[in-house]
């Protein structure tokens, strides 16, 4: 918490402590929005990854890697 000398106090806040009002805080809800954007980006990347991994070329490469690893 930020300590100040002449801050306006919210009800129930001890003197000398600056309270942040969520209704007037310009950054209220930003963390939620950032999580939402990151989740949408992750889902998009997962969809792209699934599309690439389902291709015949990549499937053949992965089968070759697994086969050579198991034959050693």
N, C-alpha and C positions, 0 to 999 in steps of 0.2 A: 504494500500500500504506500501511497505517496503521502508524506507528512508535509503539511503546510501550516503557516501561521494564521492566515486570514481567509480560510476557505468557508464557503457556505456549506452547512452540514445538513445531511438528510436526516429525517427522523430516526432516532435510535443509533446514530453513529457517534462514536466518542469524539470529543474535541481533539483537533489536530490531525485527523485522518480525513483525506479527501475521498468521498464516495463517488463512484461512477454510476450514473443513472442509466440503466439499459435502454430506456426509452429515448434518450438523447445521445447515446454513445454512437458515433458514426461507424464504429467497427463492429457493432453488435451483429452477430450472425455470419460474419465473414468466414469463420472456421468451418461452419456447416457448408457454406457455398464452395469453399476450397475442397472439402471432402467430396462433395457432389461432382465437381469437375474432375477430380482425380479418379473417381469411380467410373465415370463415363469414359474417360481416356483409357482406363485399364480394360474395360469391357470392349472397347474398339480394338485395342491391341490384341486382346485374346481372340477376338473374331478373325483378325488378320492372321494371327499365328495358326489358328485352326485351318483356315483356308490354305495357307502355305503347306502345312504338314499333311494335308489330305491329297496334295498333288502327287502324281505318279513318280515324278523325278525325286522328290524328297523322300517318299516312301521307299523307293529302291535304294537310295543312299543309306537310310536308317537300317533297312534290312541287311545291307552289306556290312555295316559297322557292327551290328548285333551278331551276325553270323560269324564274322571273323573274331569277335571277342569271345564267343562261346566255343570256338574251335581250338583256342589256345590252351 
